[in-house]
Every structure is written in structure tokens, then in C-alpha cells.
Amino acid sequence: TGFVANVADTVGLGSYAVVLALQRVWALFDDAVLPGTLVTHGALPVALEALVFLQNVDVDALTLVALTACSIGGGALGGRVMSRVPPPAIRRIMLVAYAAMALLLVASLLQLVPVGGALLALRGASLGAACVGMFAIGALSTAGGGGGGGGGGGGG
């Protein structure tokens, strides 16, 4: 499912949506392990996807390493926290995370928030703010919200 989900993510569908749909159809795993499954379902496909993207986009090494480390750190902390949260609370957290993502999507479609850009390197306060954001995304991804990897829909 990871490969299919991340191909869908690359074209903008979102890998979590695909995994959730497949879970509902085939009952692949228990809902209690949903957050961890959403994070780990595509580890290998995302690594392959990252290699392909890095061959085509010239991203600054410091920016790449810093943002990756912050995302991993957020995921590690979020995983520890989410492993202690009961499934009903996880469902509520996921609902809030998806509602926030939907609001951001609508805001971007209405051009209320900036989207896209051409920056390939960040320094100073911009890099610090991006690191804070990536830490938060890494933590939220353990609850089923946030990036999860991929280029198009998940982003990070």
C-alpha cells in the first residue's frame, strides 16, 4: 500500500487518504495502530521518492539536513506521546488535524496564504521558523495529520 499511496501523494491526492481507504476496504490493521501505521506505511517508498526528487531539485544541504532533522525529532517526540493516547482521543486529534489541513487548503485556494515558491535555501530566522514548523509537522504526522512524506499533497 505504501507505494500506491505515495504515488497518489506525489500527484496531489495524499497518501493518508489512500491508506485509510484501503484500510476500510480490506481491514488491514486495527484502528488502535492507525497513527503509527500511517507514518510507517510508506517509509521505503518515500525514501525512493526522495532520491528521485533530490536528483531533480537542487536543495541547499544545510536546509535539507536541518528540516529533515527537525521533522524526525518531532516524529520521535510525537510517537512517544501518541503511543500513550487511547484510540478515541487519537480519532479526535486526527479530526482536528484534518480539519486544520482542510482550512489551510481552502485558504491556499482562495490565495489567503502564500503557496509554493522558489526558495532552495533558508538561513537565519527563516530557517529557524521552518525548523519549528517541520518539528510540528513531524509530531502531528504521528497522529495522522501533517506531512507523512511525498511531494504533492503530503509535503511534509
C-alpha positions, 0 to 999 in steps of 0.5 A: 500500500505504501507505494500506491499511496505515495504515488497518489501523494506525489500527484496531489491526492495524499497518501493518508487518504489512500491508506485509510481507504484501503484500510476500510476496504480490506481491514488491514490493521486495527484502528488502535495502530492507525497513527503509527501505521500511517507514518510507517506505511510508506517509509521505503517508498518515500525514501525512493521518492526522495532520491528521485526528487533530490536528483531533480531539485537542487536543495541547499544541504544545510536546509535539507539536513536541518528540516529533515532533522527537525521533522524526525525529532518531532516524529520521535517526540510525537510517537512517544506521546501518541503511543500513550493516547487511547484510540478515541482521543487519537480519532479526535486529534486526527479530526482536528488535524484534518480539519486544520489541513482542510482550512489551510487548503481552502485558504491556499485556494482562495490565495489567503496564504502564500503557496509554493515558491522558489526558495532552495535555501533558508538561513537565519530566522527563516530557517529557524521558523521552518525548523519549528514548523517541520518539528510540528509537522513531524509530531502531528504526522504521528497522529495522522495529520501533517506531512507523512512524506511525498511531494504533492499533497503530503509535503511534509 
